[in-house]
Amino acid sequence: MALLLLAVMIMAAAPAGAQSVLNAPFGFVDQVTSGQSGVLVSGWVIDGDTRASIDIHVYRDGAFLDAYRADGNRPDVAALHPASGAAHGFAKIYATPDGRHTFCAYGINIGAAAPNTLLGCRSVNVTHDPFGWLDAVQRVPGTRDVVASGWALDADTSTPLRIHVYANNRFAGETLANSYRGDVATAYPLMGGTAAFSLRFGADEDILNVCAYALGVGPGPDHSDLGCRELPPMPPPGSGSGRRIVYANLSQRVWLVGDNGLVDRTYLVSGKYLDPSEGTYAMYAFQRYADAGHDGITMEYFVAFHPAGVGYGFHTIPQFADGTPLQSESELGSFRSSGCVRQRRSDAVYLWNWARYGDPVVLRYV
């Protein structure tokens, strides 16, 4: 009882808003990314017992690597934790041999009663190989031309890489990865954002397999595979122009066409034969979760395009209450629905994020 009373007295004597000495550090490892100069390990850490900056310890592959004060300016952290201020960032570059490595950072507690805190661990592959991705292969509307686009980087150089593109195993052309990509710059801050490429070339074939390769610089292989993509079929004639969703009912296929007139995505669906009527509709509602109103059937990512009151739209393959789907993904491309348009889950999520209120939905019986 005496110990309990003493604890109550200590708590009562503490000033309003004071943090307990039992507060452990907290924070986050934002990035572990490689570049020409090494591996960048960055993040932030706060100890609730003080506004002052505290130390971090960095480990690589389980071995102690470094200790220093995390006092870098982080106004974003201050905005989230205004009582702690901004001097809580850490960022340092470490020379690291080739191969996959795991970096961990710990916040070192200033109070004796609380443990040090693991802020996070991240793995990184240090390599001299060029790397990147072939993002898209798209037909230019009204032409037989094709555009292949993506990005590529090489830790051995800050010079834009040469990109070779092949179509149906034939050389289609060369370009440079010399355009800025903000997302790449964020992911690889030591290597800059000059990484994007786009190559337009003529192609008479309707079925086309396009592959891209980044030519290396310095140590490592002379080229790296950025991936291959098959040219998707074009929307049917008479399906409009500009940004739109095209639904070919007889073909049971959907096209998402961007502002530039290029196809962003196309895929098979399951709708109802000759329903709804041909015409041009508009996206008018988004419902994350929906139900059929009978038999416990539910669906997700519902994007409505048919006039209100009818309730037709695009959504995931519906499920019964026990989770059993009404059809398999392998059955997409056939008529299985009572009116709405069923999609593979990944396609439904993509459309949900891609679509805007008022987007035209062009429905054709082709």
SETORBA-875210 format. One record per residue: residue in three letters; x negated, z negated, y of N, C-alpha, C in turn. Coordinates in pm, whole numbers, plus 50000, padded with zeros to 5 digits. Layout:
BEGIN
ALAXZYXZYXZY
...
***
This chain:
BEGIN
MET499175000049880500005000050000499145000050125
ALA498024992250119497144991650236496535005250265
LEU496145012650159495575025850179496595035450239
LEU497845034350196498895043050249499105040250397
LEU499145027350436499325023850577498175028950661
LEU496935028050607495765032850680495865047850704
ALA496305055450601496445069950615497475073250722
VAL498585065750725499615068050825499075065350964
MET498285054650979497715051351110496765062151157
ILE495955067751068495005078251106495755090651151
MET496815094251078497595105951115498275103851248
ALA498755091651273499425088951400498465089451516
ALA497185086051490496195085951597495685099751631
ALA495905109651542495415123251565496195129751678
PRO495525137051768496215143551879497165154351828
ALA498215157051902499205167051864498545180551846
GLY498865187351737498335200751712496945200751652
ALA496335189051628494985188651573495005193551429
GLN493935200451386493805205551251493185194751163
SER493625193951037493055184450943491655188750903
VAL490785178550875489435181750829489475188250692
LEU490645188050627490765194450496490965209350506
ASN491085214850629491265229150647490045236650596
ALA490245245950506489165254450458489105267050542
PRO487965273550548487885286350622488825296650562
PHE489245306150643490065317150595489665329750671
GLY489905341150612489545353850674489645365050573
PHE488885375750598489055387650516487805396450524
VAL487465402650411486445413150409487145426350437
ASP486955431750556487665443950595487105456250525
GLN485775457250523485165469450471483875466550399
VAL483665473850290482365475150226482215490150200
THR481435496850283481365511450276479935516050296
SER479565526850229478185531650234478035542650338
GLY476795544850379476465555350474474985558250468
GLN474505565850567473095569850567472165557850576
SER472545547550650471655536150673471825524850573
GLY472795525650484472995515050387474465512250365
VAL474775499750331476155495550306476595485850414
LEU477715489050478478285480550581479245470650517
VAL479035457650545479945447050503480495440650629
SER481805441550648482385436450773483695429150745
GLY484065420450840485305412950829485385402050934
TRP486105391450905486245380451000486515367450924
VAL486225356250990486445343150929486705332751037
ILE487635323751009487995312751100488025299851019
ASP487575288851081487755275551025488755268151113
GLY489855263551055490915257151132490505244351200
ASP489335238851166488885226451226488155228451358
THR487925241251397487135243551519487445257351576
ARG487235258751706487285271951769485955279151756
ALA484915271651721483575277351716483425287051599
SER482455296051611482125305151502481475297251388
ILE481675301851266481045295351152480175305551078
ASP479415300650981478515309250905479245316050790
ILE478705327450750479125333750625477895335650537
HIS478145336150407477115339650309477555352350239
VAL476625361550222476925374450158476155375150025
TYR476865379349922476275381149789476425395649746
ARG475425400649676475495413949616475285412849467
ASP476255417549391476195417049245475895402949195
GLY476505393049263476375379149222475135371949272
ALA474225378849339472995372649389473085370749540
PHE472605359249589472635356449733471845367049808
LEU472425371949920471795382649995471495378650139
ASP472405371250203472225368950347473125357450393
ALA472715351050505473525340850572473355342550722
TYR474465342450796474375343350941475695339051004
ARG475685337651136476845332951209477825344451235
ALA479085342351199480125352351220480695350551360
ASP479995356251460480395354051600480685367051673
GLY480925377951599481245390651662482615390451729
ASN482765398551832484005398851909485105406051831
ARG486205398951801487345404751730488635401451805
PRO488955409351909490185406751984491435407851898
ASP491395415951792492575416951704492825403851631
VAL491735396951594491875383951528492385373551627
ALA491885374151750492345364851853493825366651881
ALA494315379051873495735381551897496595375051790
LEU496085374451665496825368251557496665353151555
HIS495495348451600495185334051598494655329851736
PRO495525329651837495065327451975494365314051995
ALA494695304051917494065290951934492605291051891
SER492215301251816490845301551762489895310451842
GLY490415319051930489545327852006489145340151927
ALA488185347651984487835360751928486475361151859
ALA485655351051872484265351551824484175348051677
HIS484765356551592484815353351450484565365451360
GLY484015376151415483775388051336482395388151273
PHE482265394851162480945397151103480825411651059
ALA479645417151073479365430951033477865432651023
LYS477395437250908475965439350888475765450350786
ILE474655457850803474335468850714473155464550625
TYR473295467350495472275463250399471755475450323
ALA470445477250323469825487550240470145484450095
THR470645494350022471155491949886470775503549796
PRO470265500749676469915511749585471155519049535
ASP470915531149482472015539049428472715531649315
GLY473975535049295474765529049189475955521349244
ARG476755515949153477925508049194477525493549212
HIS477915487849326477575474049360478805466949412
THR478835453749391479915445349440479375435349542
PHE479965435449660479595426349768480705416149787
CYS480315403449802481255392549827480805384749950
ALA481765379750027481455371650146482195358450137
TYR481515347750178482095334250177482065328450318
GLY483135321850357483155314050480482665300050450
ILE481675295350526481045282350499481775271550579
ASN482405262550508483235252150570482385242350651
ILE482905237950766482165228450849482535213950818
GLY483645211850746484035198350708483615195450567
ALA483205182850542482665179550410483735179450302
ALA485005177750341486045175650241486615188550184
ALA486395199750247486985212350201485895221550146
PRO486255230050050485255238849990484985250950079
ASN483885257850049483665270950109484715280650054
THR484985291350128486075300450091485545314350060
LEU485955319849946485675333749915486605342349999
LEU486045350250089486835358750177487225371850112
GLY486525375150005486855387349932485635394049874
CYS485855402449776484815410449713485275425049712
ARG484345434049734484655448349728483495455649662
SER483845465949586482835474049520482635487049596
VAL481425492249588481095504749655480115512449567
ASN480245525549566479325534049491478365540649589
VAL477115536749581476085542449668475515554749597
THR475665566149661475295578649594474775588649695
HIS473975598049645473505609349726474385621749703
ASP475395620349618476275631749591477215633949709
PRO477445646449748478525648949844479855645249780
PHE480805641149861482105637249807483205640749907
GLY484425640749861485555644149946486745648249862
TRP487645656349921488885659549851489485672349907
LEU490005680549816490815692149854492245687249869
ASP492695685949994494005679850020495165689149989
ALA495065701650031496235710450022495825724950007
VAL496685732449939496575746949930497965752449965
GLN498055760250074499345764250128499355779050163
ARG500475785550135500665799550174501085800150321
VAL500495809250398500875811250537502175819250541
PRO503235814050604504535820950603504425835250654
GLY505115844350585505165858250627503925866250594
THR502975860350522501735867350489501395864850342
ARG500325871350297499765868550164498535859750176
ASP498315853950294497155845450315497425831250265
VAL496325824550232496365810850181495415802450265
VAL495795789850292494935780450362494575769050267
ALA493285766850247492785755450169492175745550266
SER492585732850258492095722950354491775709850284
GLY490855702350345490445689450290489335683350372
TRP488485675250309487375668950381486215666550284
ALA485015664850343483815662550262482735655850346
LEU481955647150283480865639950347479675639250252
ASP478505636550309477295634250231476475623850305
ALA476135612850236475395601950300473995606150345
ASP473505617550299472155621850333472075629450465
THR473235632050527473175639950650474375636950739
SER474175638750869475295638150964475755652251001
THR475085662250947475435676250972476645680250889
PRO477605687550944478765691850865478345699350740
LEU479025696450629478695702650502479275716750491
ARG478595725050414479135738150379480095736550262
ILE481215743550271482265742950169482465756850110
HIS482445757849978482765770249908484125768749842
VAL484955779149856486295779149798486415790749700
TYR486995787849583487225797949480488715798749450
ALA489215810849427490605812949390490655820849260
ASN491305815149159491325821349025489925825148979
ASN488995815649001487595816848958486805827549032
ARG487355832649143486625842349225486325836149361
PHE485125839049413484725833449542485665838449650
ALA486255828949726487225832649831486645831449970
GLY485575823449986484985822350119484255809250139
GLU483555808350251482785796450288483215791850427
THR483195778850447483495773150578482685760450596
LEU482825753950712482135741450739483135730050753
ALA482755718250705483565706250723483185700250859
ASN483625706850965483135703551099484225699151196
SER485395695151145486465690351231486645675351212
TYR487155668751314487295654151310488495649951227
ARG488305639451146489395633451069489375618451094
GLY490365613551166490405599351201490485590251081
ASP491245594250978491365585650860490045584750784
VAL489295595750781487995595550715487005586950796
ALA487055588050928486185579951012486445565150992
THR487715561450975488065547450951487555542750816
ALA487665551250716487255547450581485725547250565
TYR485015555950640483565556950628482935556450767
PRO482955544750833482525543950973481045547050995
LEU480205545250893478785548250909478495563150905
MET479485570950864479235585150846480015593850943
GLY480775587651032481505595351132482725602151075
GLY483455608751162484685615051119484635630151115
THR483425635951135483305650551128483245654450982
ALA484395657350924484455659050780485495669150734
ALA486435673050820487545681350776487185696150771
PHE487785703250675487585717650666488925724450643
SER488985737150680490165745450655489685759850645
LEU490065766450537489665780350516490915788650487
ARG491065799450563492165808850540491615821350474
PHE492265825850368491785837750298492985845250239
GLY492805858050213493845866350156493935864650006
ALA495155864949953495345863649809496625870749769
ASP496525880849684497695888649644498455882349528
GLU497785873749450498435867849334499505857549375
ASP500595857149299501625846949323501215833649264
ILE500535833949149500035821749087498545820949112
LEU498145810449179496765809649225496235795449204
ASN495085794449139494415781549124493205781449217
VAL493195772149312492175771649415491315759149395
CYS489995760949399489055749949385488095749949503
ALA487645738149544486705736949656485495728849613
TYR484335732449670483075725949637482315722949766
ALA481725710949774480875707249887479425709149847
LEU478655716249930477245718649901476425706949953
GLY475625700949865474875688949899473665691749985
VAL473155680850046471945681250128471035670050081
GLY469745672750067468805662250028468885659049880
PRO468565646349842468605642549701470005644149643
GLY470055644649511471355645849447471645660249409
PRO472835662749353473195676149307473365685849424
ASP473295698649394473415708649501474855710949543
HIS475815706249461477215707349502478045696949427
SER479225693949481480165684849417481555691049418
ASP482295688349311483655693449297484605685049382
LEU485335691349473486315684449558487725685249500
GLY487855691949388489155692749323489735706749325
CYS490775708649246491495721349237492985718749257
ARG493645728649313495095727749331495715741349303
GLU496915740949249497645753349224498525756449344
LEU498515768949385499335773149498500805771749462
PRO501565763849539502985762249506503775774749541
PRO504915776949474505755788449510506305786949651
MET506555798149716507085798049852508585795649851
PRO509125790249961510575789149972511225802849961
PRO512465803349914513125816249897513395823150030
PRO513465836450032513795843650155515165839150209
GLY515285839550340516545835650402516775820750409
SER515705812950394515855798350396515415792250528
GLY515405800250633515115794850765513635795150799
SER513305788250908511925787750955511675774151018
GLY510395771051042510045758451104510205746751009
ARG510195734751064510295722550983511685721850919
ARG511705719350786512975718950715512755714550571
ILE513855710650507513895708350363514715719650303
VAL514155726550207514855737550140515215733049999
TYR516495734249966516975730749832517555743149767
ALA516835748849668517295760449592518095755149473
ASN519405756149481520255749749381520095755749242
LEU520105769049231520005775149099518635773049037
SER517605772349120516245770049071515945755249052
GLN516785746649110516595732249105515175728449154
ARG514855733349273513555730649335513755727649482
VAL512925718649533512945714749675511595717949737
TRP511635722649862510415724749941510505716250068
LEU509425709550103509315702550230508365710750317
VAL508905716850421508145725950506507875718950639
GLY506605718350678506205711150797506435718650926
ASP506085712351036506265718351169505505731451183
ASN504375732551111503555744651121504045755851028
GLY505145753450957505675763550867505035763750730
LEU504035755050705503385754450575504095744550485
VAL504085747250356504735738650258503885726150236
ASP504435714550269503735701950247503875697150103
ARG505005700250040505225695749903506395703749844
THR506325706649716507455712949645507515707149505
TYR508735705649452508875699149322510255702149264
LEU510375700149133511645702049063512535689949079
VAL513855692249079514835681649095515955683848994
SER516905674648993518115676248913519325673649002
GLY520105684349025521315683249103522515687649022
LYS523545692449091524765697249027524905712149050
TYR525375719248949525495733848955526445737949068
LEU525925746549160526685751949272527405741049353
ASP526685730149378527245719249455526105711449519
PRO526175708249650527215711649747527235726649778
SER528075730249874528195744149915526925748849985
GLU526675761849978525565767550055525755764550203
GLY524655762550272524735760150415523525752650464
THR523545749450592522475741650653523055728350699
TYR522495717550643522935704050673521845697050756
ALA521965683950770520945676450844520815662450784
MET519595657150784519365643450743520065634050841
TYR520895624850788521605616250880521535601450843
ALA520965597750728520905583550691519805581150589
PHE519225569250596518195564950502518625551350445
GLN518685550450314519085537950249518075534850140
ARG517345523650158516275520250064516815517849923
TYR517915510549913518555508049784520015512649792
ALA520495518749686521875523649686522435521849545
ASP523765522749534524395521949402525495532349393
ALA525825535849269526825546249244528245540949254
GLY528405527749256529735521949264530415520449130
HIS529695523049020530295521548888529195519648784
ASP529505512748679528625510948562527285504648597
GLY527175498048711525935491448750524795500948780
ILE525125513648806524085523748830523535522448971
THR522215522148982521545520949112520465531649126
MET520065534149250518995543549280518265538649404
GLU517105544449432516285540249546515925552249634
TYR515465548949756514965558949851515995570149872
PHE517205565949906518325575149926518245580950067
VAL518155594150076518125601150204519335610450207
ALA520315607350292521585614550292521525627050378
PHE522125637850327522135650350404523515656950406
HIS524405653550312525725659650306526665651850397
PRO527735657750446528595650850542529005636950497
ALA529025627550590529395613750561530755613250493
GLY530885603850399532125602750323531995608850186
VAL531115618550172530855624650042529665617749977
GLY528665614550057527565606250009526485613449933
TYR526365626649943525305633549873523965631549946
GLY522905630849867521585629349925520515631049818
PHE519265628949857518115629149767517765614649732
HIS517425611949606517055598349567516305598549435
THR515855586849391515165585649262516155588349148
ILE515625590149027516475591148909517235577948894
PRO518565578148888519325565648881519055558048752
GLN519335544948757519155536348641520425528348616
PHE520695525548487521745516148453521285501948487
ALA522195492348475521885478548511520725472848430
ASP520535477748307519445472648223518125479848248
GLY518095488848346516865495948380516685509248309
THR517605513048222517495525748150517795537448245
PRO516895547248258517155558548347518225567848289
LEU518975574348377520025583648333519445596648279
GLN518195599448309517535611248254516045608848260
SER515285617248191513835616248194513265625448302
GLU512035623048342511365631748439511175645648383
SER511015646648250510815659848188512065668548199
GLU513225662548229514465670048242514715674748385
LEU513845671048479513965676148615513815691348611
GLY514615698148692514675712648687515935717448620
SER516705708048561517985711448498519115704248570
PHE520335709048551521495703148617521915690548540
ARG521705678848602522045666348535522865657048623
SER523065660648748523675651648844525145654948867
SER525845645448928527245647648968527355652349111
GLY526225654549175526255659549313524995656649390
CYS524495644449382523255641149451522065648149385
VAL520925647249450519725654149403518725643749356
ARG518465643449228517555633649168516115638549175
GLN515195629149201513785632549217512915622949136
ARG511745627749099510705618949046510405608249151
ARG510115596149108509955585149203508915588149310
SER507765593649270506715596649367507185606749471
ASP507995616449428508535626349521509565620049613
ALA510375611049559511385604249640510735595749749
VAL509665588749714508955580649813508335589549920
TYR507755600949876507135610149971508175615450070
LEU509335619850019510375625150107510875614250202
TRP511065602350152511535591050234510625588950355
ASN509325589850335508365587950444508185600550529
TRP508425612050470508195624750539509365628450629
ALA510585626050583511775630950650512035623550782
ARG512725630650873513135625051000514645627051017
TYR515235618251096516645620251128516845634051191
GLY517855641251144518165654351199517425665751138
ASP516465663151046515765674250981516765683550913
PRO516635696750932517535706050864517325705750712
VAL518435706350639518395707950493519105721150462
VAL518305730850420518835744250394519115745550245
LEU520395746950209520785747950069521175762350037
ARG520495768149937520755781949900521005782749749
TYR521885791849707522145794249565521155804749514
VAL519935800749497518905809749443518125802149337
***
